[in-house]
Amino acid sequence: MRAVQITRFGGPEVLDVVDIAEPTPGEGQKLYDVSTAGVNYADTHQIENSYLAAQELPLVPGAEFVGTPVGGGQRVVGLLDGGGYAEKAVAHDFLTWAVPDGVSDEQALAVVLQGATAWHLLRTSSHMAEGETVVVIAGAGGVGSLAVQLAKRWGAGRVIATASSADKRALCAELGADATVDPALADDDPKQFTGALREANGGKPVDIVLEMTGGNVFDGSLSALAPFGRLVAYGQAGRTQPKPIQAASLMQKSRAVIGFWLAHCMARPAMLDAAMNELLPMVAEGALKPVVGGRYPLSAVREAHQDLLARRSTGKLVLDPRR
């Protein structure tokens, strides 16, 4: 079968389309014909070997897919330990969900990893309450675009989204953000970013920040929190670590810093079921609108990664393994 495989770590240049043997399903697994594979920012870390879990070579990237069982059956969307960038993939039964009629492959892929992440950032990690102010870093991205919509739907008092271009900030506003901020303000001084977030909240500190960049954006976001505010860190897109946090600085404002990684939910299938059983029907009803950012042939996988890294994309990027 055709698949994207890496045999060395690095950037998009290490992504090669090759012919390899089909994977073999084990107990409680099925082999699927992949119709669409999802691309995530975490994949760019995986191929660098800079993500949270160490990687082993050779590897086929890809943590999500839409497909049907080989031989026929129900179309499903599923999560994987890897192997999604391929014509066929093996998935555990407890990590697949039936895709409702009327929900496209791209929409299903937008919610299975990024949507489930947004759901748990708000429900599980930050415990968002009605009326609270929520800041969504990278509000035009895959997770952010869904988190903006969910926060509004669940009663946030104000949603503030950051985005790196005027077009992306306009998209955040269309999705429901009450205000937008340019994260470039953090480049020189995190205090400037703190001030911009508070200004966007009427001069007041904020309650929740969903943060996936690191560096000055993290530092400025933490300083913007109100007493009992929560910052949930779920990514490191900026490849820069924030300053070390002292316990006293958290105590002074009763602030919390929380980490989230969806991989831990894979060991607790009920947590994923809770998110997917709410998100997929919302998409089918039109109540939640995933932003689809582009469909690339498998042969253009390097271009997809380059667009992600250069921040040229919005919403969900996917690969077509049949092209």
Secondary structure, DSSP 8 states (H G I E B T S, - for coil): -EEEEBSS-SSGGG-EEEE-------TTEEEEEEEEEEE-HHHHHHHHT-SSS---SSB---SEEEEEETTS---EEEE-SS--SBSEEEEEGGGEEE--TT--HHHHHIIIIIIHHHHHIIIIIS---TT-EEEETTTTSHHHHHHHHHHHHTT-SEEEEE-SSHHHHHHHHHHT-SEEE-GGGGTT-HHHHHHHHHHHTTTS-EEEEEE-SBHHHHHHHHHTEEEEEEEEE---TTSB------HHHHHTTT-EEEE--THHHHTSHHHHHHHHHHHHHHHHHTSS---EEEEEEGGGHHHHHHHHHTT---SEEEEETT-
